[in-house]
């Protein structure tokens, strides 16, 4: 096990009706002038936004609204938010929505405390030193952004999708009410589930030896997702299944499953180019990329893939041919993704094989390599895209 | 799943040599005048205390020392610590040791900010409203106190053992260096492992339905302990096995495994009377009590015990007779405890069957019941003690 720091100070308030505690939570965490930042009109139409602002009013907290966050949130709206924070002396950002709204809020929180352009944090030119406090009311179980230090933003100019992170961006509080996810369509629910599982797999495939506790925690989240995802697809208002998924989404990404071990975020990196270029859902892109990445890297550590197959997918271990077990595990994963309604190849996703050179170019690997469980050259990345393009269930 | 709040704000610094960061961590968390509170001479002899105080000196932090914490920490030393904090205007308590040193530190932290007698918090007369910040350097993986809001103190007068808790007592930081546990004797190592597993079982046996994520997280910790405990007993300087156990001990008790579900702390309650009366190790008492409690309550939810047997102990499910599976799981647990060197009945623990009426009297159940997975009357408690007194491996 490697040395590590683990710090997850967010106060999580979980369960039915908890959004009514927003006002009190903002006040407790020092907010007096709040930017309420949200996405589509669904938060307005469902009445959620009204309940949230009522709870702010009840506590006498002043607030300003900024809606319009899109999936794959854009830099333009972030800049609007930063300007609004400065103009109105905002001291707290309350995010209402899914990962996109939260990531956009985090970007505003960091940008509002920075003299330069906020994109400096995303292109690696500057490190986040200060940020406004952020609270969240989560409406989609997926990104794990409600408990994570991470944020991903897409630059409209060139549709470049990049991430940044800092413990300063960990939300002060996150309100998680599973009932808010009842109305989420099956496709988006499945995209979220795929993202949650990917967050675990990116930690599970490690080169660090002897990390039983985090291996087992990863498997715990995956087994939960395998049980609960088909249940919510079949029965969207199943509270307990929604609740298990919602909490699993937090556990998958606050890094309790990833400490003390090397991680591999190449599937996320390869996917970002897909959702950047085609503006498809991140989870759908992951469903296409991740099993292909697994197939490409399986020989790096066959026994680790066999462990996944056996412990997570219930594949009987073939002790004479562990690789056959490993491959059965990867096939089981792809079959699961198909069964919950996810695309499994480029055609189903709406991507084009002839764009692979462009995708690889945008990755920017050049003559170098992408670090990870297995280091990837530009040609390796092209090969993975190619496997993903042509994947099938057979 | 039940509604819940989860808040675990401790900064964990984990790995080899991390105790040298103590001074910087105290400073970061606002400490300027520190009480260094520790247990036996082993922290002095091993040089650990010197490394800790060197690191405080290097940061220019003033400190005062108070050693002498015993296992089952006593109220007398807590009162000394409170007096010292007041006299020296202490603003931070740094605990060096295992659960006893940390629990004693938490008691001092709360007591120093309270006008009445600190025992009021432990006998239910008062609620903790304020506490000095606490940091820890952990030397025994067991109590989970390094990440928990809990503290247990024994009153010398009558050897009454009682607990208190508050999120205010969650440590600001905890330094976990697995190498510090290399010199821990096999018996104490096994006691610690038993305590860790008990913290999980007290959460696992719930009456709340549909809590797959926390069930799986509980099982993750148990499976880790089953793998790693025999390894450290056989090879005390196995860094990775020590590391997995040390982190499992934190995960077992910061409540990430217990949120959203009813819990049952009757085994801990029944054990406290044993370690209070005989001054035996808490983990050893749990090894005697917990399997007996399981045997007594198994009919309350046979399928939950069968799930434990199957998922945790690898028992083949008997679908025609689930109770036989459940009982095999309990037997496997007791066998495991025996194999790691724990006592499994009163004689091996040094307790006496004829004291059972006294133990039950001290529990103070009277004509009421103890709340839990199954409610327990005074007679039920006597029956569990009796099962524990006469337990065997057959």
Boltz contact constraints between the chains, C-beta under 6 A:
constraints:
  - contact:
      token1: [A, 1]
      token2: [B, 240]
      max_distance: 6.0
  - contact:
      token1: [A, 1]
      token2: [B, 243]
      max_distance: 6.0
  - contact:
      token1: [A, 3]
      token2: [B, 15]
      max_distance: 6.0
  - contact:
      token1: [A, 4]
      token2: [B, 14]
      max_distance: 6.0
  - contact:
      token1: [A, 5]
      token2: [B, 13]
      max_distance: 6.0
  - contact:
      token1: [A, 6]
      token2: [B, 12]
      max_distance: 6.0
  - contact:
      token1: [A, 7]
      token2: [B, 11]
      max_distance: 6.0
  - contact:
      token1: [A, 9]
      token2: [B, 9]
      max_distance: 6.0
  - contact:
      token1: [A, 11]
      token2: [B, 7]
      max_distance: 6.0
  - contact:
      token1: [A, 12]
      token2: [B, 6]
      max_distance: 6.0
  - contact:
      token1: [A, 13]
      token2: [B, 5]
      max_distance: 6.0
  - contact:
      token1: [A, 14]
      token2: [B, 4]
      max_distance: 6.0
  - contact:
      token1: [A, 15]
      token2: [B, 3]
      max_distance: 6.0
  - contact:
      token1: [A, 210]
      token2: [B, 240]
      max_distance: 6.0
  - contact:
      token1: [A, 212]
      token2: [B, 224]
      max_distance: 6.0
  - contact:
      token1: [A, 212]
      token2: [B, 227]
      max_distance: 6.0
  - contact:
      token1: [A, 212]
      token2: [B, 244]
      max_distance: 6.0
  - contact:
      token1: [A, 213]
      token2: [B, 224]
      max_distance: 6.0
  - contact:
      token1: [A, 213]
      token2: [B, 244]
      max_distance: 6.0
  - contact:
      token1: [A, 213]
      token2: [B, 247]
      max_distance: 6.0
  - contact:
      token1: [A, 213]
      token2: [B, 248]
      max_distance: 6.0
  - contact:
      token1: [A, 216]
      token2: [B, 220]
      max_distance: 6.0
  - contact:
      token1: [A, 216]
      token2: [B, 223]
      max_distance: 6.0
  - contact:
      token1: [A, 216]
      token2: [B, 224]
      max_distance: 6.0
  - contact:
      token1: [A, 217]
      token2: [B, 220]
      max_distance: 6.0
  - contact:
      token1: [A, 220]
      token2: [B, 216]
      max_distance: 6.0
  - contact:
      token1: [A, 220]
      token2: [B, 217]
      max_distance: 6.0
  - contact:
      token1: [A, 220]
      token2: [B, 220]
      max_distance: 6.0
  - contact:
      token1: [A, 223]
      token2: [B, 216]
      max_distance: 6.0
  - contact:
      token1: [A, 224]
      token2: [B, 212]
      max_distance: 6.0
  - contact:
      token1: [A, 224]
      token2: [B, 213]
      max_distance: 6.0
  - contact:
      token1: [A, 224]
      token2: [B, 216]
      max_distance: 6.0
  - contact:
      token1: [A, 227]
      token2: [B, 212]
      max_distance: 6.0
  - contact:
      token1: [A, 240]
      token2: [B, 1]
      max_distance: 6.0
  - contact:
      token1: [A, 240]
      token2: [B, 210]
      max_distance: 6.0
  - contact:
      token1: [A, 243]
      token2: [B, 1]
      max_distance: 6.0
  - contact:
      token1: [A, 244]
      token2: [B, 212]
      max_distance: 6.0
  - contact:
      token1: [A, 244]
      token2: [B, 213]
      max_distance: 6.0
  - contact:
      token1: [A, 247]
      token2: [B, 213]
      max_distance: 6.0
  - contact:
      token1: [A, 248]
      token2: [B, 213]
      max_distance: 6.0
